Amino acid sequence: MKTRRDESGVGPWDVAVLAATIFVAIAMPLRVVFDSLDVGWMTVGSTVAALLFGADVVMRFSRPIVVGGRPVSEPSVVRRHYLRTWFLVDLMAAIPFDVIAAASGLAEGSAGQALRLLSLLRVLRVARILILQREWRVRTSFNPALLRLAFFFFWIVVSSHWIACGWIALDGLEAGHAELHPYQQALYWTITTLTTVGYGDIAPVGGRQVAYAMVVMGLGVAMFGYIIGNVASLLANIDVLRARHLGRIETINHFLRDRHVPHELQTRVRDYYNYLWESRMGSQSEMLMDLPRSLHIEVALHLHRNVLRKVPIFERASEVFLRELVLHLVPQVFIPGETIVRRGEIGHRIFFINKGTVEVLSHDEGTVVATLSDGDFFGEWALLSSQPRANTVVAVDYCNLYALDRDKFDQVLDGFPEFATEVRRVADARRQDTASET
């Protein structure tokens, strides 16, 4: 089945527009504060960005949107929504005022300066990144905490760049280190002021610079507390599941110590929970149960279809039957040396090996008659009859298994009478073979 891009998702076009937006956010302030900065690559980049923004404006008049959590593709609704929201911002960003000034020979004089100042309106397009940031956090497989951290540092860098350009615009080029480029001096002043370090070797001169410095200092104080709190939170939550697992282990350790459980048994319990974490088996059922039934079935089929098809009685089962059956598979974990089934007990479930190795023992449990591993199964005849288990099966290492109970199997069979007849025929044949052997 052909996949299509989600209506509000992030595709290659969004990445291209994002790159153009970042270029404009960096280049436009520089072209305004440095009158002589008319290098060819910057003009080409500004023209390409304008073409991308213009094409994006046209596309958004017909591009499906999401309103109230519901995808909407009706052209009239999409147009009205776009005209009321981002159209003006996108349109201003699509006009290359700087290129127009250079091409028309108005680079000098008041008209040229006005066009250069108008080019700053293109920077408004950077507000689009806030929307893209939210979409990426909920619609991609990237770690949300890492993605949030990346955008966080992006905004710090862009903000520092804009503040430095503002300092240059206020004629802050004379004081400081003569051997440094004016932009280096301005960025140096910005970083020291925002971080509240402020060495004082570049000091504001005049009322405008003093007022500007006061605003930046206030912003720096606010940013300092925000950065410390958020970075600490982000680093602590880069792996939320790991943090939850460590908290669970700590609770278990307290419980075992308070109950004076032997150290050897404590170690086995901790190893079990650590294995659950490493294999992600402990969270699988919880994750799938949160999904709607249709998605739950699709994911479960992807995980288990091949192993179910290996079972002889399921070889001729329909896809519809397997879709119902797969919901009743229960993940289980067995530790090394643990007995999974014991000879002589009445079986009521079949086991599928997802990962690990088990040994099937002889009748006297003195020798190993078979070794089963990933993709194998055992105990299938427990689904067909209530006869005692013929062999004991022991886990060799940590084993991830999926169990299917006979009651659940019978419940699914009730909805498929034809396949149920075939299962009963196989069960009768199995009983006759067992009777003839005895």
N, C-alpha and C positions, 0 to 999 in steps of 0.2 A: 504494500500500500504506500502510495506516495505521501510523504510528509510535507506539511506546509508550515510556513512561519506563523507563529502566534500573532494575533492582531496587535497586541501591545508589547510584543517581545522585542529583543535586541538582535538585529541582523547585521550583515556586512555594510549595508548602507548607513546604518546608525553609527557604526564605528568610523566610517569615512567622514561623516558630518561632525562627529565628536573630534576627530583629528583637526578638521578645519576650524572648529570652534576654539580649540586650544591655541592654534596658531594665531587666530585673530586676537584672542585675549592677551597673548604675549606681544604680538607685533604692533597692534594699533597704538597702545600707550607709548611705545618707543618711537614710533614715527611722529607722534605729536610733540614729544619733548625734545627730540633731536631733528631739527629742520633739515639737516644734511643727510639724513638716513634714507636715501632713495636708491638703495642697491637693487640690482635686477632681480635677484631671487626673492626679495620681499615683495616686489611688484607682481611677480608671477604667482607667488603664494597667495597674495591678496585677491588676484583675479580668479584663481582656481577656487578659493573659498567662496567668493561671490557667486560663481557658477553653481557650486554645490548647494549653497543656501537657496539660490533661486529655484533650482530643480526641486529642492526639498519643500519649498512653499507650494509649488504646483502639485507635488505628490500628496501633500497633506490635505488637499481639498477632496481627495477621493480615497484616502487611506483609512481603513476601518479603525475605529477607536473603541475604548472600553468606558462605558458610562454606568456607574452604579454596580460595577462588577459584571456587567453584561456586555458582550461584544455588539457593536452597532456598525452597520455598513451602509445604511441608507444615505445616499448622497446628500440630500437636503439637510439631514440632521448633522452629518459630518461637517458640511460647509458652515452651518450656523455656529456649531460648537467651536470650530477653528477661528472664525471671524471674531468671536467673543473672547477668545483666550490668547493665543500666541501669534495671531496673524501679524499684528503691528510690529511686534518685536522681531519676528522672522523677516519681515519685509525690510525693516531698517538695516538688519544685518546683511541682507542680500545686496545692498547698494554700496559699491566700492568707492566711497567718497575720496579716499586717498589716491586711488588710481585715476579718478576723474580729474582731481586737481593737478596731477602730474601730466596727464594727457592734454589738458586744455591750456597748459602754460600758466596756470594760476598758482604755481607752487609758492611764489613770493607775493607779498601784499596781504591786505585784509581779507580779500576773497579766498585766497589760498589758505590762510589761517582758519577761516570759518569752515572750509571744507575739511580741514584736518581735525578740527574740534568735532565736527559732525561724525567723523569716522569713529569717534569713541562710542557712538551709539551702537555700533556693531558689537561692542563688548557685551551689550545686554544679552546677546545670544548665549552667553555662558550660563545664564540662569536655567537654560535647558538641561544642563548637566545634572541639576538637582532632580529632574524628572527621570533622567536616564539612570541616575544613581539608585533611585528607589526600584526601578524596573530590574536592574541587574541584581539587586539584593534578593529579590523574590523569584526571579525567573531564570537564574543560571545555577549551575552546580558548584560555583565557587564558594569557598567558605565565607559566610556573611560577615564574620568578624574581620577577616583579612581584607575583604572588599571595602568594608567601612573604614578600616585603617588606611587603605590606599587613597580613598577619596578624601579622607581627613587631611593627610599630608599634601594632597593636591591643592586643596583650598588654602592651606598655609602658604605654600609656595606662590600661588597666584596672588594671594593677598599681599604678600611681601613684595612681589614684583610691582603691583599697582601702587603701593605706598611709596616705594623707591622712586617710581616715575613721578609721583606727585611731589616728592621732595625736590627732584630736579626741576620740575615746572615752577617751583617757588624760588628759583635761582640759588639753590643750595649747592653750588659747584666750586665756590672759592675756598671755603674753609676745609680743613682736614689734610689729607695726604696728597701732595701735589703729584707724586709719581703714580697715583692710581687713576684709572679712568673715572669720569664723573659717575657713571652707573655703578661702578664698584664702590665708590664712596657712599653713594645713596643707599645701596643695598646693605653695606656695612652698618650705616647709621640705623637703617630700618631694623635689622636683626638685633642690634644691641638695645634699641629702644623697646621693641616688642618683648624681648626676653627680660626687660627691666634691669639689664646690666648697666647700660649707659655710661661708657667710659668718659664721655665729655670731650673727646678730642675733635669731634665734629659737633659743634653747638649751633643752635638756631640763632639767626640774626634777623632782627626786625619783627614787627608785630605779626605778620602773616606766618612766618616760620615758627614763631613761638606758639601761636595758636594751633598750628598744625602739629607741632611736637606734643603739645598738651593732649590733643585728641588721640594721637598715636600711643602716647604713654597710657592713657586710660584704657584704650583698646588692648594694649599689651598686658596690663594687669588682669583684665577680664579673661584674655586668652590664656594667660599662665595657669590660672586655676582650672579653666575648662580643659586645657591640654593635659595637665597632671591627672585630673579625675578620669578623663575619657581614655587616655592611653593606658592607665592602670586597669580600667575596666575591660578594654579591648584585649589587652594581653592576657588577662585572667580568663576571658571567654573565647579565646581563639579556638579552643576545642572544648565546647560545652559538654559533650558526652564524656570526655576524659575527666573533667572536673567533677561531674556527677558520679562517675565510677570511683574516683578517689574518695569522695565523701562517703560513698556506700561502703568501701573497704574499711574506712576509719570506724564507721558505726559497727561493722561486723567484728572488728578487732576488739572494740570496747566490750561488746556482748560476750565474746568468747573468753576474754580475760576475766570479766566479772563472774562468769559461770565456772571458772577454773577448768576449762576444757584442756585436755592434754596438748602439749606443744605440737606433737606429731599430727594430731587431728586438726589443730588450728592451721597448720601449714597446708594440709590437704584441702581444707575449706577455702583458704585464700587462693590456692592454685586453681580451684574450680571457678571461683568468681573472676579471677584474672583471665582464665581461658574463655569464659563467657564474653568478657570485654574484647579480647583480641579477635575472637571469631565473629563478634557481633550477633551471636545467636540469641543473646538475652533480649535484644531490642527488636528482633525481627517480627515477632507476633504483634507487639505493641504498634510498630510502624504500620503493618498491613491492616490491622483492625481499624485504624483511623481513616483508611481510604474508603470511598464509596464502593459498593459491591462490584460494579463493573471494573473499576481500576484494580481492586483487590484480586479479582479473578485473572485479569491480564498479567499482573505481576507474578502471581502464584503459578500460572501456567508457564511463564517464561522460566521460572525457577525449577519446576518439577515435571514438565511434560516428558522430557527424555527419559527420566528414571521410571516414570509410570509406564511408558511404552515398553520397557524391558520386561515387565511382569507378564507371563504368558496369558493370564486371564484378561489382561487389559489390551492385548495386541489388537483385537478387533473391536474395541470399544469406540464409540463415536466421540467426536470432539465435544459435543454437548454434554455427554456423560462425564468426560474428564473435567470439564469446566465446573460441574457440580461437585465432583469428587475432590478436586484439588483444594477446596476450601476447608476440608476436614483433616488435612495433614497437620500434625502437631509436632513442632521441633522439640527434640530432646537431646540432652548431652549426657554422655556416660564417661566416667573417669577410668584410667587404666586399671585393669584387673577386675572391674565390676562385671557381675553377671547380668546380662541383658535378658535372656530367657533361660529357663532351667528345664532340663529333661523331666518329663512326667507331669508338669503343670499344664492346666488347660489353657490353651492359647486363645486370645481374643483380639490380637492385633498383628499387623504386618509392619516390618521395619524396612526403611530405605536408607542406605548409607550415603550421606552427603559428603562427609569427609571423615577419614579415619580408617582403622583396620580392626576387624573382629576375627576371632577364631571359632570354628565349629568343632566341638569336641566329640569324641566317640561315645558309645553307650556307657562305657565304664569311666569316661572322662579322663582317661589316661593318655590318649594321643589326640593329635589335631588331624581331623579328616578333611578340613577345608579352611582356607583363609579368604575372607571377603574384604573388599576395600571400596573406594569411591565408585558410586554408580551401581553397586550390587544391592541385593535385597534378600531377606530371609523371613520365614514365618508366614508365607503367603497362604498356606492351607488353613491357617486360623480363620481366614475370611469365609471359608467354605464349610467348615465342620468344627465341632467342639471336641475333637480328639486331642489327647495329651501331646505335648511337644516331644518330638523324637530325639532332639539333641539339645545339649547346653551350648549357649553362645556367650563368649566372654570378650570384652573390649580389650584390645591390645594397648592402645593409646587413647588419648582423648578423641571421642567419636561424636560427630554431629549426625544425628539420625532424625528421620521423619517417621512418625508412627501414624497408622490408620486403624482406628477401632472398628471392630466388626459391627457394632451397633450403628455407627455412622455410615458404614458401607451398605448395610441393609436399608437404612433410611433413604439413601440415594437410589438403590435398586428399585424401591417402590415406584419411582417415577419412570422407570425404563423396563417395562415388563418383558420385552423381547430379549434384552440383554440379561435380565434376571433368569429367564428360561435357560439361556446358554450357560450361565454360571452354575445353575443347579445341575445341568447335564454334566459339567466338568466335575462337580462335587460328587455326583453319583458314581462317575467313572473312577474317581479317586478312591472312594470307599470300597468299590469292588476290587480294585488293585490291592488295596491294603488287606482286605479279607482273604484274597487268594494267596498273598505272601505269608499270612499267618496259618 
